[in-house]
């Protein structure tokens, strides 16, 4: 399933999906998110690792999620991992004809066994979306069009090699936002559909804000009484960074 991420346009399979976004891409997204949560739990339990702030805040909570709660958390409508998908310099220097950049590597967040494999699957998924559905890459991965074009030019062999050489690229999305993670994990643990929807909206708002920042677009002024950066109730962010009234792609929680 991890490589079956074509955009099949089967909107009828789940009314919560946008007509443009295929079921297989979302199934794969959920699989990768489950792997992300398992990796976080394993890293939090690693005795030899120095806890990062995010792990100190939510590591114990992540480890206590049962299978159903983990699946609910994994149904977030965006990838819970990042590999610098918005870093144009990273992917420009990742091209086959260009040597790696001279920037010092960032300290690895994940050091446990399995990191390379998850990095390989995430990069392969990102590469496929960049080639086949750049709109989905923007929405699910926070990947701007310029980075999508650079990633799409890489060969599958090159993507595999980058994952092998640079597992330190893999890190949780928003590692400096433990409150967002806590909101998502607590809602998933409780199985509360409304709380999960709010957590998803907060994540989508973050992605939209990052997309505007990368594009150099000033954020829109909030409506009277609306919190800065918060979407209006019932709205989601579309791939272009505008608002949509479509519901979250998945909401496998109790009403």
Backbone as JSON, one array per atom type, in Angstrom:
{
  "sequence": "XXXXXXXXXXXXXXXXXXXXXXXXXXXXXXXXXXXXXXXXXXXXXXXXXXXXXXXXXXXXXXXXXXXXXXXXXXXXXXXXXXXXXXXXXXXXXXXXXXXXXXXXXXXXXXXXXXXXXXXXXXXXXXXXXXXXXXXXXXXXXXXXXXXXXXXXXXXXXXXXXXXXXXXXXXXXXXXXXXXXXXXXXXXXXXXXXXXXXXXXXXXXXXXXXXXXXXXXXXXXXXXXXXXXXXXXXXXXXXXXXXXXXXXXXXXXXXX",
  "N": [[0.82, -1.2, 0.0], [2.04, 1.2, 0.58], [3.35, 2.16, -1.64], [1.29, 2.42, -3.33], [0.08, 4.97, -4.15], [-1.32, 6.48, -5.97], [-3.4, 9.02, -7.41], [-6.58, 8.45, -7.43], [-9.01, 9.66, -7.72], [-11.42, 8.81, -6.6], [-13.91, 9.93, -5.31], [-16.32, 9.12, -4.29], [-15.89, 7.03, -2.54], [-15.41, 7.89, 0.04], [-17.17, 10.32, 1.54], [-16.0, 12.42, 2.84], [-13.69, 13.07, 1.63], [-11.97, 15.27, -0.62], [-12.94, 15.73, -4.04], [-10.8, 15.77, -5.73], [-8.76, 14.44, -4.49], [-7.23, 11.39, -4.14], [-8.22, 8.14, -2.87], [-6.23, 6.23, -2.29], [-3.94, 7.73, -1.81], [-4.59, 8.96, 0.6], [-4.94, 6.72, 2.24], [-2.32, 5.79, 2.3], [-1.1, 7.99, 3.48], [-2.21, 7.84, 6.08], [-1.06, 5.43, 6.9], [1.66, 6.12, 6.96], [1.56, 8.09, 8.93], [0.84, 6.56, 11.16], [3.21, 5.11, 11.4], [4.87, 7.24, 12.01], [3.95, 7.99, 14.57], [4.52, 5.66, 15.97], [7.29, 5.71, 15.77], [7.88, 8.03, 17.2], [7.0, 7.21, 19.75], [8.79, 5.12, 20.21], [11.21, 6.5, 20.19], [10.83, 8.14, 22.4], [10.87, 6.23, 24.38], [13.44, 5.37, 24.31], [16.25, 4.67, 26.11], [18.8, 5.66, 25.83], [18.6, 8.09, 24.58], [18.67, 11.65, 24.53], [16.15, 13.54, 25.84], [14.2, 15.47, 23.66], [12.58, 18.72, 23.66], [9.92, 18.38, 22.63], [9.52, 15.62, 23.0], [9.7, 15.46, 25.75], [7.37, 16.75, 26.42], [5.21, 15.36, 25.15], [5.91, 12.72, 24.86], [5.36, 10.6, 26.73], [2.58, 10.53, 26.58], [2.22, 9.8, 23.91], [3.23, 7.22, 23.96], [1.32, 5.89, 25.44], [-0.93, 5.62, 23.9], [-3.49, 3.56, 22.64], [-4.16, 1.06, 20.06], [-6.47, 1.89, 18.57], [-6.68, 4.6, 19.26], [-4.26, 5.53, 18.26], [-4.7, 5.13, 15.55], [-6.72, 6.97, 15.14], [-5.36, 9.38, 15.64], [-3.53, 9.2, 13.57], [-5.07, 9.72, 11.39], [-4.94, 12.35, 10.71], [-5.16, 15.09, 8.41], [-2.74, 15.58, 7.08], [0.79, 15.06, 6.71], [2.45, 13.83, 9.53], [5.13, 13.95, 9.83], [8.16, 15.57, 8.77], [10.54, 16.36, 6.25], [12.03, 18.5, 5.55], [10.55, 19.51, 3.4], [9.84, 21.99, 2.45], [12.19, 23.27, 2.03], [13.99, 24.76, -0.19], [16.7, 24.95, -0.89], [17.77, 22.6, 0.12], [16.69, 20.62, -1.58], [17.53, 21.49, -4.04], [20.25, 21.07, -3.85], [20.1, 18.42, -3.58], [19.83, 17.37, -6.05], [20.9, 15.17, -8.71], [23.07, 16.15, -10.2], [24.37, 17.94, -8.62], [26.5, 18.49, -5.9], [26.13, 17.69, -2.38], [25.02, 20.31, -0.2], [27.09, 22.71, 1.57], [26.21, 23.14, 4.12], [26.13, 22.69, 7.63], [25.02, 19.62, 9.02], [21.84, 19.23, 10.64], [21.23, 18.32, 14.07], [20.18, 14.98, 14.6], [16.79, 14.14, 15.1], [15.44, 11.72, 15.37], [16.84, 8.72, 16.41], [16.56, 6.05, 16.68], [16.39, 2.53, 15.75], [14.97, 1.82, 12.59], [14.49, 4.35, 11.71], [15.69, 5.05, 9.25], [14.27, 3.48, 7.44], [11.63, 4.5, 7.68], [12.15, 7.1, 6.87], [12.86, 6.59, 4.22], [10.43, 5.65, 3.15], [8.78, 7.9, 3.54], [10.08, 9.84, 1.95], [9.84, 8.63, -0.54], [7.08, 8.63, -0.88], [6.62, 11.41, -0.87], [8.05, 12.09, -3.17], [6.56, 10.73, -5.11], [4.06, 12.1, -4.94], [4.92, 14.67, -5.61], [5.54, 14.3, -8.28], [3.14, 13.27, -9.38], [0.84, 14.53, -8.28], [0.97, 17.56, -7.53], [-0.61, 19.38, -6.18], [-1.69, 17.89, -4.09], [0.66, 17.35, -2.76], [1.26, 19.87, -1.75], [-0.88, 20.28, 0.05], [-0.87, 18.01, 1.79], [1.77, 17.68, 2.59], [2.88, 20.17, 2.92], [4.46, 21.21, 0.89], [5.93, 23.51, -1.17], [5.35, 24.73, -4.59], [7.83, 25.18, -5.98], [9.68, 23.52, -4.65], [8.42, 21.08, -5.05], [8.75, 20.8, -7.81], [11.54, 20.52, -7.97], [11.97, 18.14, -6.48], [10.49, 16.36, -8.0], [12.12, 16.06, -10.2], [14.11, 14.35, -9.43], [15.53, 11.05, -9.45], [14.16, 7.8, -8.63], [16.1, 6.15, -7.52], [17.89, 8.07, -6.58], [16.35, 9.33, -4.62], [16.07, 7.22, -2.81], [18.75, 6.95, -2.07], [19.19, 9.42, -0.79], [17.57, 9.18, 1.47], [18.92, 7.14, 2.77], [21.41, 8.3, 3.29], [20.78, 10.61, 4.68], [19.15, 10.36, 7.17], [18.76, 12.08, 9.25], [17.31, 14.18, 8.31], [14.68, 13.61, 8.75], [12.04, 14.44, 10.86], [9.64, 15.23, 13.46], [6.68, 16.92, 12.4], [6.4, 20.35, 13.1], [8.11, 20.5, 15.54], [8.58, 22.35, 17.52], [6.17, 23.0, 18.57], [4.69, 21.83, 20.88], [2.19, 22.03, 22.09], [0.32, 21.84, 20.05], [0.67, 19.2, 19.23], [-0.03, 17.92, 21.62], [-2.72, 18.59, 21.81], [-3.76, 17.21, 19.58], [-3.11, 14.5, 20.22], [-4.39, 14.1, 22.71], [-7.06, 14.48, 21.95], [-7.32, 12.34, 20.18], [-6.91, 10.19, 21.92], [-9.15, 10.43, 23.55], [-11.13, 10.09, 21.7], [-12.83, 12.04, 20.67], [-14.75, 13.56, 18.35], [-15.22, 16.29, 17.69], [-13.14, 17.59, 19.02], [-10.97, 16.44, 17.72], [-11.42, 17.43, 15.13], [-10.97, 20.16, 15.59], [-8.25, 20.08, 16.28], [-7.2, 19.17, 13.85], [-7.87, 21.35, 12.21], [-6.3, 23.35, 13.35], [-3.75, 22.38, 12.7], [-3.9, 22.46, 9.87], [-4.18, 25.2, 9.56], [-1.67, 26.03, 10.43], [-0.07, 24.9, 8.41], [-1.02, 26.37, 6.21], [-0.23, 28.95, 6.95], [2.54, 28.65, 6.92], [2.89, 28.12, 4.21], [2.12, 30.57, 3.09], [4.12, 32.16, 4.17], [6.45, 31.11, 2.97], [5.86, 31.74, 0.35], [5.93, 34.45, 0.51], [3.66, 35.93, 1.05], [1.54, 38.15, 2.66], [-0.34, 37.46, 5.62], [-3.93, 37.24, 5.64], [-6.11, 39.74, 6.96], [-7.75, 39.09, 10.06], [-11.24, 38.3, 10.56], [-13.64, 40.36, 12.35], [-13.52, 39.62, 15.76], [-12.42, 37.12, 15.29], [-9.79, 34.85, 15.93], [-6.33, 35.53, 15.35], [-4.99, 34.03, 12.49], [-6.69, 31.87, 12.65], [-9.01, 29.69, 11.1], [-12.36, 30.28, 9.88], [-15.22, 28.82, 11.45], [-15.85, 25.49, 10.45], [-14.35, 25.59, 8.15], [-11.74, 24.61, 5.95], [-8.32, 24.58, 4.85], [-7.46, 24.98, 1.51], [-5.43, 23.43, -1.17], [-4.29, 25.64, -2.39], [-4.03, 27.43, -0.41], [-6.25, 28.88, 0.24], [-9.54, 29.19, 1.74], [-11.8, 26.52, 2.4], [-14.99, 24.9, 2.56], [-15.06, 22.22, 2.85], [-15.13, 19.12, 4.66], [-12.81, 17.52, 7.01], [-10.46, 15.11, 5.63], [-10.64, 12.59, 6.9], [-12.42, 11.32, 9.68], [-12.33, 9.38, 11.96], [-13.75, 9.04, 14.55], [-15.57, 9.08, 17.63], [-18.77, 10.64, 17.59]],
  "CA": [[0.0, 0.0, 0.0], [2.84, 2.41, 0.71], [3.7, 2.69, -2.95], [0.07, 2.56, -4.09], [-0.41, 6.28, -3.72], [-1.83, 7.22, -7.1], [-4.57, 9.82, -7.11], [-7.54, 7.78, -8.28], [-10.21, 10.48, -7.91], [-12.6, 8.09, -6.15], [-14.51, 10.74, -4.25], [-17.48, 8.45, -3.73], [-15.54, 6.05, -1.52], [-15.53, 8.53, 1.35], [-17.68, 11.65, 1.27], [-15.18, 13.44, 3.49], [-12.52, 13.39, 0.8], [-12.18, 16.13, -1.77], [-13.03, 14.94, -5.26], [-9.51, 15.76, -6.42], [-7.76, 13.73, -3.72], [-7.53, 9.97, -4.26], [-8.3, 7.34, -1.64], [-4.97, 5.54, -2.0], [-3.0, 8.69, -1.23], [-4.96, 9.15, 2.01], [-4.62, 5.48, 2.95], [-0.87, 5.78, 2.51], [-0.82, 9.03, 4.47], [-2.54, 7.31, 7.4], [-0.02, 4.43, 7.23], [2.89, 6.83, 7.33], [1.34, 8.75, 10.21], [0.95, 5.53, 12.2], [4.64, 4.87, 11.57], [5.44, 8.41, 12.7], [3.6, 7.91, 15.99], [5.29, 4.55, 16.53], [8.67, 6.15, 15.86], [7.92, 8.96, 18.34], [6.9, 6.44, 20.99], [10.04, 4.38, 20.38], [12.25, 7.47, 20.56], [10.57, 8.56, 23.78], [11.23, 5.13, 25.28], [14.86, 5.03, 24.17], [16.97, 5.07, 27.32], [20.04, 6.36, 25.49], [18.36, 9.35, 23.88], [18.44, 12.84, 25.34], [14.81, 13.96, 25.44], [13.94, 16.78, 23.07], [11.41, 19.36, 24.3], [8.67, 17.76, 22.2], [9.38, 14.32, 23.64], [9.42, 15.69, 27.17], [5.99, 17.2, 26.56], [4.17, 14.44, 24.67], [6.44, 11.36, 24.69], [4.62, 9.64, 27.55], [1.23, 10.44, 26.02], [2.31, 9.05, 22.67], [3.48, 5.82, 24.29], [0.15, 5.27, 26.07], [-2.05, 5.49, 22.95], [-3.76, 2.21, 22.15], [-4.21, 0.98, 18.6], [-7.54, 2.71, 18.02], [-6.33, 6.02, 19.43], [-3.19, 5.84, 17.32], [-5.29, 5.25, 14.21], [-7.43, 8.26, 15.06], [-4.35, 10.44, 15.49], [-2.89, 9.05, 12.26], [-5.99, 10.18, 10.35], [-4.75, 13.79, 10.45], [-5.15, 15.31, 6.96], [-1.42, 16.04, 6.66], [1.83, 14.17, 7.21], [2.95, 14.22, 10.85], [6.58, 14.05, 9.73], [8.69, 16.5, 7.77], [11.93, 16.1, 5.87], [12.47, 19.72, 4.87], [9.87, 19.57, 2.11], [9.75, 23.39, 2.01], [13.56, 23.78, 1.99], [14.38, 24.72, -1.6], [18.14, 24.7, -0.99], [18.01, 21.17, 0.37], [16.36, 19.8, -2.75], [18.38, 21.91, -5.15], [21.52, 20.39, -3.68], [19.87, 16.98, -3.65], [19.78, 16.93, -7.44], [22.03, 14.31, -9.03], [24.23, 16.82, -10.78], [24.91, 18.9, -7.67], [26.94, 17.87, -4.65], [25.41, 18.14, -1.19], [25.4, 21.66, 0.21], [28.09, 22.76, 2.62], [25.62, 23.45, 5.41], [26.33, 21.67, 8.66], [23.77, 18.89, 9.24], [21.16, 19.45, 11.91], [21.22, 17.13, 14.91], [19.07, 14.09, 14.3], [15.73, 14.01, 16.11], [15.22, 10.28, 15.55], [18.08, 7.94, 16.42], [16.22, 4.65, 16.96], [16.31, 1.68, 14.56], [13.74, 2.04, 11.83], [14.42, 5.72, 11.21], [16.04, 5.09, 7.82], [13.16, 2.89, 6.67], [10.52, 5.46, 7.64], [12.61, 8.2, 6.01], [12.79, 6.14, 2.83], [9.02, 5.61, 2.74], [8.28, 9.27, 3.47], [10.65, 10.52, 0.78], [9.25, 8.02, -1.73], [5.71, 9.16, -0.95], [6.73, 12.81, -1.27], [8.5, 12.09, -4.57], [5.43, 10.35, -5.97], [3.1, 13.2, -4.99], [5.52, 15.79, -6.36], [5.45, 13.97, -9.7], [1.8, 12.94, -9.87], [-0.18, 15.45, -7.78], [1.65, 18.59, -6.74], [-1.58, 20.01, -5.28], [-1.74, 17.04, -2.9], [1.93, 17.55, -2.04], [1.15, 21.12, -0.99], [-1.83, 20.15, 1.14], [-0.55, 16.95, 2.74], [3.17, 17.73, 3.02], [3.37, 21.53, 3.04], [5.53, 21.33, -0.09], [5.63, 24.55, -2.16], [5.54, 24.28, -5.97], [9.23, 25.14, -6.38], [10.3, 22.31, -4.1], [7.82, 19.94, -5.73], [9.39, 20.68, -9.11], [12.89, 19.99, -7.77], [11.88, 16.75, -6.04], [9.99, 15.57, -9.12], [13.21, 15.83, -11.15], [15.02, 13.34, -8.92], [15.21, 9.66, -9.76], [13.82, 6.99, -7.46], [17.37, 5.72, -6.92], [18.45, 9.2, -5.84], [15.52, 9.49, -3.42], [16.46, 6.15, -1.89], [20.07, 7.27, -1.55], [19.09, 10.54, 0.15], [17.03, 8.65, 2.72], [19.98, 6.35, 3.41], [22.5, 9.18, 3.72], [20.32, 11.73, 5.51], [17.99, 10.09, 8.04], [18.57, 13.21, 10.18], [16.32, 15.09, 7.76], [13.35, 13.23, 9.24], [11.7, 14.95, 12.18], [8.2, 15.48, 13.55], [6.21, 18.23, 11.95], [6.24, 21.33, 14.17], [8.69, 20.03, 16.8], [8.57, 23.42, 18.52], [4.77, 23.29, 18.91], [4.17, 20.67, 21.62], [0.78, 22.18, 22.44], [-0.46, 21.34, 18.94], [0.74, 17.75, 19.33], [-0.8, 17.48, 22.78], [-4.13, 18.72, 21.45], [-4.1, 16.11, 18.68], [-3.01, 13.21, 20.89], [-5.44, 14.0, 23.71], [-8.33, 14.29, 21.24], [-7.32, 10.98, 19.66], [-7.06, 9.28, 23.05], [-10.53, 10.52, 24.03], [-12.06, 9.74, 20.64], [-13.81, 13.1, 20.52], [-14.72, 14.0, 16.97], [-15.09, 17.75, 17.59], [-11.78, 17.96, 19.43], [-10.09, 16.04, 16.62], [-11.59, 18.39, 14.04], [-10.28, 21.39, 15.97], [-6.81, 19.84, 16.16], [-6.88, 19.13, 12.42], [-7.95, 22.71, 11.69], [-5.11, 24.07, 13.81], [-2.64, 21.94, 11.88], [-4.07, 23.0, 8.53], [-3.89, 26.63, 9.64], [-0.21, 26.15, 10.49], [0.46, 24.63, 7.07], [-1.36, 27.49, 5.34], [0.61, 30.08, 7.33], [3.89, 28.37, 6.42], [2.87, 28.28, 2.76], [2.12, 32.01, 2.8], [5.43, 32.7, 4.51], [7.39, 30.7, 1.93], [5.51, 32.47, -0.87], [6.08, 35.88, 0.74], [2.34, 36.55, 1.04], [1.12, 38.58, 3.99], [-1.59, 36.82, 6.03], [-5.13, 38.06, 5.54], [-6.58, 40.28, 8.24], [-8.84, 38.28, 10.59], [-12.56, 38.91, 10.69], [-13.88, 40.84, 13.72], [-13.78, 38.57, 16.73], [-11.75, 35.87, 14.94], [-8.39, 34.8, 16.36], [-5.37, 35.66, 14.25], [-4.53, 32.77, 11.92], [-7.66, 30.79, 12.82], [-10.03, 29.66, 10.06], [-13.72, 30.35, 10.37], [-15.75, 27.52, 11.81], [-16.28, 24.68, 9.32], [-13.54, 25.83, 6.97], [-10.42, 24.01, 5.85], [-7.44, 25.25, 3.9], [-7.29, 24.25, 0.26], [-4.03, 23.38, -1.59], [-3.79, 26.96, -2.78], [-3.92, 28.28, 0.76], [-7.51, 29.55, 0.49], [-10.4, 28.45, 2.63], [-12.82, 25.66, 1.8], [-15.94, 24.39, 3.54], [-15.0, 20.77, 2.85], [-14.72, 18.55, 5.95], [-11.52, 16.85, 7.06], [-10.48, 13.89, 4.85], [-11.07, 11.45, 7.69], [-12.78, 11.64, 11.05], [-12.76, 8.11, 12.54], [-13.87, 9.22, 15.99], [-16.95, 9.08, 18.1], [-19.37, 11.99, 17.5]],
  "C": [[0.85, 1.26, 0.0], [3.27, 2.99, -0.62], [2.47, 2.83, -3.84], [-0.58, 3.88, -3.74], [-0.82, 7.13, -4.91], [-3.11, 7.95, -6.73], [-5.7, 9.31, -8.0], [-8.86, 8.53, -8.43], [-11.49, 9.83, -7.45], [-13.25, 8.83, -5.0], [-15.67, 10.02, -3.58], [-17.14, 7.48, -2.62], [-15.67, 6.62, -0.12], [-15.96, 9.97, 1.11], [-16.87, 12.75, 1.88], [-13.96, 13.79, 2.69], [-12.9, 14.4, -0.26], [-12.17, 15.29, -3.03], [-11.69, 14.81, -5.96], [-8.49, 14.87, -5.73], [-8.12, 12.26, -3.65], [-7.46, 9.23, -2.94], [-6.96, 6.71, -1.3], [-3.95, 6.47, -1.37], [-3.3, 8.91, 0.25], [-4.71, 7.9, 2.83], [-3.14, 5.42, 3.27], [-0.46, 6.82, 3.54], [-1.08, 8.52, 5.88], [-1.51, 6.27, 7.83], [1.26, 5.11, 7.7], [2.72, 7.54, 8.67], [1.37, 7.76, 11.37], [2.41, 5.21, 12.47], [5.31, 6.02, 12.31], [5.17, 8.33, 14.19], [4.35, 6.78, 16.68], [6.75, 4.96, 16.72], [8.84, 7.13, 17.03], [7.88, 8.2, 19.66], [8.19, 5.68, 21.26], [11.17, 5.32, 20.79], [12.08, 7.93, 22.0], [10.99, 7.5, 24.78], [12.7, 4.78, 25.25], [15.65, 5.57, 25.35], [18.2, 5.9, 26.99], [19.84, 7.7, 24.84], [18.15, 10.49, 24.87], [17.1, 13.43, 24.93], [14.81, 15.35, 24.82], [12.73, 17.4, 23.77], [10.08, 18.72, 23.91], [8.45, 16.43, 22.89], [9.11, 14.47, 25.12], [7.95, 16.03, 27.38], [4.97, 16.12, 26.23], [4.65, 13.0, 24.52], [5.65, 10.32, 25.45], [3.21, 9.44, 27.01], [1.23, 9.6, 24.75], [2.47, 7.55, 22.95], [2.24, 5.13, 24.85], [-1.04, 5.12, 25.11], [-2.25, 4.02, 22.59], [-3.91, 2.24, 20.63], [-5.27, 1.87, 17.98], [-7.21, 4.19, 18.12], [-5.22, 6.41, 18.46], [-3.72, 5.98, 15.9], [-6.05, 6.55, 14.06], [-6.45, 9.41, 14.89], [-3.73, 10.41, 14.11], [-3.78, 9.52, 11.12], [-5.9, 11.68, 10.11], [-4.6, 14.01, 8.94], [-3.84, 15.94, 6.46], [-0.4, 15.08, 7.28], [2.36, 14.7, 8.54], [4.46, 14.27, 10.91], [6.95, 15.09, 8.68], [10.13, 16.1, 7.46], [12.49, 17.31, 5.14], [11.81, 19.89, 3.52], [9.7, 20.98, 1.58], [11.12, 24.04, 1.89], [14.1, 23.67, 0.56], [15.87, 24.4, -1.76], [18.46, 23.23, -0.79], [17.79, 20.36, -0.9], [17.13, 20.23, -3.98], [19.72, 21.21, -5.06], [21.36, 18.88, -3.64], [19.81, 16.46, -5.06], [21.02, 16.15, -7.81], [23.27, 15.03, -9.52], [24.9, 17.78, -9.83], [25.3, 18.17, -6.4], [26.11, 18.4, -3.49], [25.92, 19.52, -0.78], [26.41, 21.59, 1.34], [27.54, 23.07, 3.99], [25.87, 22.31, 6.39], [25.0, 20.95, 8.91], [23.17, 19.2, 10.59], [21.24, 18.18, 12.74], [19.99, 16.28, 14.62], [18.05, 14.09, 15.43], [15.52, 12.53, 16.42], [16.56, 9.55, 15.43], [17.81, 6.45, 16.58], [16.24, 3.85, 15.65], [14.96, 1.88, 13.87], [13.63, 3.43, 11.26], [14.68, 5.78, 9.71], [14.89, 4.55, 6.97], [11.99, 3.85, 6.57], [10.9, 6.66, 6.77], [12.49, 7.82, 4.54], [11.34, 6.14, 2.33], [8.44, 7.01, 2.62], [8.8, 10.0, 2.23], [10.07, 9.95, -0.51], [7.83, 8.53, -1.95], [5.73, 10.61, -1.44], [7.12, 12.92, -2.75], [7.35, 11.74, -5.51], [4.41, 11.49, -6.08], [3.64, 14.38, -5.78], [5.41, 15.55, -7.86], [4.02, 13.88, -10.2], [0.74, 13.96, -9.48], [0.46, 16.51, -6.91], [0.69, 19.32, -5.81], [-1.69, 19.21, -3.99], [-0.46, 17.19, -2.09], [1.89, 18.83, -1.22], [0.26, 20.94, 0.23], [-1.36, 19.17, 2.2], [0.84, 17.08, 3.34], [3.66, 19.15, 3.28], [4.49, 21.83, 2.07], [5.19, 22.4, -1.12], [5.94, 24.08, -3.58], [6.99, 24.21, -6.41], [9.95, 23.91, -5.88], [9.72, 21.07, -4.77], [8.47, 19.72, -7.09], [10.8, 20.09, -8.99], [12.86, 18.51, -7.38], [11.43, 15.86, -7.18], [11.08, 15.25, -10.13], [14.15, 14.72, -10.71], [14.58, 11.95, -9.35], [14.85, 8.93, -8.48], [15.08, 6.5, -6.76], [17.98, 6.83, -6.08], [17.67, 9.45, -4.54], [15.9, 8.45, -2.38], [17.82, 6.45, -1.26], [20.06, 8.42, -0.55], [18.54, 10.08, 1.49], [18.11, 7.88, 3.49], [21.06, 7.25, 4.0], [22.07, 10.24, 4.72], [19.09, 11.38, 6.33], [17.74, 11.23, 9.03], [17.61, 14.25, 9.61], [14.93, 14.83, 8.35], [13.13, 13.75, 10.66], [10.19, 15.12, 12.26], [7.85, 16.83, 12.94], [5.98, 19.12, 13.17], [6.82, 20.84, 15.49], [8.71, 21.08, 17.9], [7.16, 23.8, 18.95], [4.17, 22.12, 19.69], [2.7, 20.79, 21.97], [-0.11, 21.68, 21.32], [-0.49, 19.81, 18.95], [-0.11, 17.24, 20.49], [-2.3, 17.54, 22.48], [-4.57, 17.55, 20.57], [-4.14, 14.78, 19.41], [-4.09, 13.04, 21.96], [-6.81, 13.79, 23.06], [-8.43, 12.86, 20.7], [-7.53, 9.97, 20.77], [-8.5, 9.26, 23.55], [-11.53, 10.08, 22.97], [-13.14, 10.77, 20.41], [-13.71, 13.73, 19.15], [-14.52, 15.52, 16.85], [-13.69, 18.2, 17.98], [-10.78, 17.58, 18.35], [-10.19, 17.02, 15.46], [-10.89, 19.7, 14.34], [-8.77, 21.23, 15.84], [-6.39, 19.81, 14.7], [-6.88, 20.53, 11.82], [-6.74, 23.53, 12.12], [-3.89, 23.68, 12.99], [-2.71, 22.49, 10.46], [-3.79, 24.5, 8.49], [-2.39, 26.88, 9.68], [0.41, 25.93, 9.12], [0.19, 25.8, 6.13], [-0.48, 28.7, 5.66], [2.04, 29.87, 6.83], [3.95, 28.55, 4.91], [2.89, 29.74, 2.37], [3.48, 32.62, 3.08], [6.46, 32.35, 3.44], [7.14, 31.49, 0.65], [5.67, 33.97, -0.72], [4.77, 36.62, 0.71], [1.97, 36.91, 2.46], [-0.17, 37.89, 4.36], [-2.76, 37.78, 5.95], [-5.54, 38.55, 6.92], [-7.74, 39.44, 8.75], [-10.15, 39.05, 10.63], [-12.74, 39.39, 12.12], [-14.22, 39.69, 14.65], [-13.11, 37.25, 16.44], [-10.29, 35.93, 15.36], [-7.48, 34.89, 15.16], [-4.92, 34.28, 13.81], [-5.53, 31.65, 12.04], [-8.69, 30.83, 11.71], [-11.41, 29.82, 10.69], [-14.24, 28.94, 10.6], [-16.23, 26.78, 10.57], [-15.44, 24.84, 8.09], [-12.21, 25.09, 7.08], [-9.62, 24.78, 4.82], [-7.27, 24.4, 2.67], [-5.82, 24.22, -0.12], [-3.45, 24.73, -1.95], [-3.66, 27.91, -1.61], [-5.17, 29.09, 1.04], [-8.38, 28.67, 1.35], [-11.46, 27.67, 1.87], [-13.75, 25.21, 2.9], [-15.95, 22.88, 3.57], [-14.58, 20.26, 4.21], [-13.36, 17.91, 5.85], [-11.58, 15.55, 6.29], [-10.95, 12.68, 5.64], [-11.43, 11.94, 9.08], [-13.25, 10.38, 11.76], [-12.86, 8.18, 14.05], [-15.33, 9.21, 16.36], [-17.51, 10.48, 18.0], [-19.56, 12.6, 18.86]]
}
